[in-house]
Amino acid sequence: MTSRRLFACWTLIVVLLTAPASAANQPPDALDEPPAASQSATASEATERAAPDDRDVLAKNHAMTDRLTDDLPWTRLRFQARKLFFGGDAQVTLAGEADDRARIDLSFEAFGRESRNRLWFDPRTGAAQQEEKLKIGSDAELRRYEYGLSSAVKIRYHERPEAEAEAALDTWSEKSRQVQHYGSTASPAPGSPAALLYRLATSELNATGDRTDVLLFTKERLVHAVAEVIDEVEWQESFLLHDGERTREIERPIDALLIRVESRSLTGDAIDLDLFGLEGDLEILLEPRRRLPLELRGGLPIAGRVRVQLHEAWI
């Protein structure tokens, strides 16, 4: 299946507003593309257009999203990375759901390949509940994780070898199912790197020396990550800010927080966090007032050390 046709299949699938059912032999719902700002309806318009049975769920989803933005003003971010021959684009979208949990969607495209990630988590504790990861390309694969206190269930789906190029994702079959024990009971359940930007932005990181530590599950291992503000640096903000129907270009100098994130397994081995494919030491520039991540710094295969900079933000 070509990456273009596979991407078309994804965009045609309707994504349920609640978590996908965990039937043993059915792949999870597709990861949908975040709507363009000009096409997105207001909460009240979307609720009015919904069927009566769905309106209560939609209203609760919007209420949860409002609660999230009380703590964090942004709901969507778009990043770009450019370095000589290399170009990459990344997006983060945050939303609330009816059962007091949050959903965050990440996508990253580089070298002609795309990956998508969807995570459901508890915004109060950061505990991951369910996660779906999709790779688009010649080695297309869909992985789903269901998190518990002592282990995670990992389910892999692959495209059927005999399927035609037009085959929809519901024809994919379950390839393997594996219970992965953390090696230590985590209470609450560990988080995921997919929500790292959210967790750092809502943490008490306000001045040099401030630090926070989180327990994450990544690369099939339990990881202890420590984020510390190592400096306050002068920075020139440059991005588009969407605030309702108003869009304006932000160009101004600020003092930003430089945060370094170091992660190690429980046995002390250094582990790369799985965030936009960045490897090695991870650094994040955070705008203190709106808690916007202005830049991510890390390594990528072939491209080396890269900077992924904020291009647009929705509040």
FENKATA-V494502 format. One record per run of one state. SS is the DSSP state (a for helix, b for strand, c for the rest). FROM is the first residue (numbers start at 0). TO is the last residue. Records with the same first field share a line. If there is no record, write none. Layout:
BEGIN
SS->FROM-TO  FROM-TO
END
This chain:
BEGIN
c->0-1  12-41  49-50  71-74  83-84  96-100  110-111  121-126  136-139  147-149  158-167  171-171  181-189  191-191  201-209  218-219  243-244  265-268  270-277  287-290  300-302  314-314
a->2-11  42-48  51-70  168-170  192-200
b->75-82  85-95  101-109  112-120  127-135  140-146  150-157  172-180  190-190  210-217  220-242  245-264  269-269  278-286  291-299  303-313
END
